[in-house]
Amino acid sequence: MIAGLKPRITDRLNAAYRIYGWMVKTKITVSVEKAVVDNAKLALLKKRRTLSDFIENSLHSLSTSEILDDLCKELNLHCGYVSGEDVERNRPDLVRKADSETEVKKMRHGRISHLS
């Protein structure tokens, strides 16, 4: 910092983060249809999650996705990023124990044959 200049708020926040090691939360304002927000809150309530946590995790996913995309481009690889929500959505719906055990055996066999 140049002598005599007042430090910017971001400089002070960054310094506080380095000194105390805590994450600084910030409020954001977004405009979304009320029905969309109400439906999202209801769906998240069933999963015992908050809208704020969901949005924060989504923003983390975006930054993670960008990092992975850049890495794949640098290594000349064709990559695709699968989110946690995609994994949950694509899981088989297994009701009975026998079905789940059979499905797990198939998955393990597929992984083992892939490694061979």
Backbone torsions as a table, in degrees:
resi	resn	phi	psi	omega
1	MET	NA	139.6	179.6
2	ILE	-78.6	135.8	-178.1
3	ALA	-58.3	135.8	176.4
4	GLY	90.6	-10.7	178.7
5	LEU	-96.7	139.2	179.4
6	LYS	-73.6	132.3	-179.8
7	PRO	-67.5	143.5	177.5
8	ARG	-71.4	158.9	-179.9
9	ILE	-59.8	-39.1	-179.3
10	THR	-65.5	-34.6	176.8
11	ASP	-63.6	-41.8	179.9
12	ARG	-67.6	-39.5	178.8
13	LEU	-65.9	-43.1	178.3
14	ASN	-62.6	-40.0	178.2
15	ALA	-64.8	-42.0	179.5
16	ALA	-63.2	-40.3	178.9
17	TYR	-63.1	-43.8	-179.4
18	ARG	-66.5	-38.5	-176.3
19	ILE	-75.3	-48.4	-172.3
20	TYR	-98.5	-16.6	176.4
21	GLY	73.6	19.6	178.7
22	TRP	-105.9	155.1	-179.9
23	MET	-84.8	136.9	177.5
24	VAL	-92.8	125.0	176.5
25	LYS	-93.7	148.8	176.9
26	THR	-132.6	145.2	177.0
27	LYS	-86.0	144.0	176.6
28	ILE	-126.5	157.3	176.8
29	THR	-119.2	126.2	176.5
30	VAL	-131.6	154.3	177.7
31	SER	-109.6	117.3	-178.3
32	VAL	-137.7	145.3	178.1
33	GLU	-57.4	138.9	-176.7
34	LYS	-57.7	-42.1	-179.1
35	ALA	-61.7	-37.4	179.3
36	VAL	-65.0	-44.8	179.9
37	VAL	-64.4	-45.0	-179.6
38	ASP	-61.0	-43.8	178.4
39	ASN	-64.1	-41.4	179.5
40	ALA	-64.2	-44.9	180.0
41	LYS	-61.8	-40.7	179.0
42	LEU	-64.0	-46.0	179.4
43	ALA	-62.8	-41.0	-179.5
44	LEU	-71.9	-32.7	177.2
45	LEU	-60.4	-39.4	178.2
46	LYS	-63.6	-28.4	179.5
47	LYS	-95.8	4.4	-179.2
48	ARG	60.0	42.9	178.4
49	ARG	-125.2	159.5	176.8
50	THR	-104.7	159.1	177.7
51	LEU	-63.5	-38.7	178.9
52	SER	-61.7	-45.6	178.8
53	ASP	-62.8	-41.0	-180.0
54	PHE	-62.5	-44.8	-179.5
55	ILE	-65.5	-42.5	179.1
56	GLU	-61.5	-44.2	178.7
57	ASN	-64.2	-37.1	177.8
58	SER	-64.6	-41.3	178.1
59	LEU	-66.2	-37.2	174.6
60	HIS	-61.8	-41.8	179.7
61	SER	-61.3	-40.1	178.8
62	LEU	-61.4	-46.5	-178.7
63	SER	-68.1	-37.3	177.2
64	THR	-64.2	-42.7	179.6
65	SER	-61.1	-42.6	179.5
66	GLU	-64.5	-40.6	178.4
67	ILE	-62.1	-45.6	-180.0
68	LEU	-64.9	-41.2	178.1
69	ASP	-60.2	-45.7	179.7
70	ASP	-62.3	-41.6	179.7
71	LEU	-64.1	-43.9	179.0
72	CYS	-62.1	-41.8	178.1
73	LYS	-62.5	-43.1	-178.6
74	GLU	-63.5	-35.7	-179.1
75	LEU	-91.6	4.9	-178.0
76	ASN	55.4	45.2	178.7
77	LEU	-111.7	148.0	172.6
78	HIS	-93.7	108.6	-174.5
79	CYS	-122.0	154.0	173.3
80	GLY	-133.1	141.0	-179.3
81	TYR	-102.5	130.2	178.8
82	VAL	-110.4	122.5	-179.0
83	SER	-79.7	165.0	176.2
84	GLY	-60.0	-36.8	178.2
85	GLU	-65.4	-38.0	177.5
86	ASP	-64.0	-41.1	179.1
87	VAL	-61.7	-47.2	179.4
88	GLU	-61.5	-42.8	-177.3
89	ARG	-65.3	-33.2	-176.1
90	ASN	-90.6	-2.5	177.6
91	ARG	-67.7	142.8	177.0
92	PRO	-68.1	146.1	178.8
93	ASP	-88.2	99.4	-175.3
94	LEU	-105.6	122.7	-176.7
95	VAL	-99.4	-48.5	-176.1
96	ARG	-93.1	152.2	-178.8
97	LYS	-61.5	-40.7	-178.7
98	ALA	-61.8	-40.5	178.7
99	ASP	-62.5	-43.6	-177.6
100	SER	-67.2	-39.6	179.3
101	GLU	-65.2	-41.6	178.6
102	THR	-63.0	-43.5	-179.3
103	GLU	-64.2	-41.6	179.1
104	VAL	-64.1	-41.4	178.2
105	LYS	-61.7	-41.4	178.2
106	LYS	-62.4	-43.9	-179.6
107	MET	-63.6	-44.1	179.2
108	ARG	-63.2	-43.1	179.6
109	HIS	-61.6	-40.7	178.6
110	GLY	-63.0	-40.4	178.7
111	ARG	-67.1	-42.5	-178.9
112	ILE	-65.4	-43.8	-179.4
113	SER	-67.7	-29.0	176.8
114	HIS	-67.9	-34.8	-179.4
115	LEU	-76.5	-25.4	-176.5
116	SER	-74.1	NA	NA
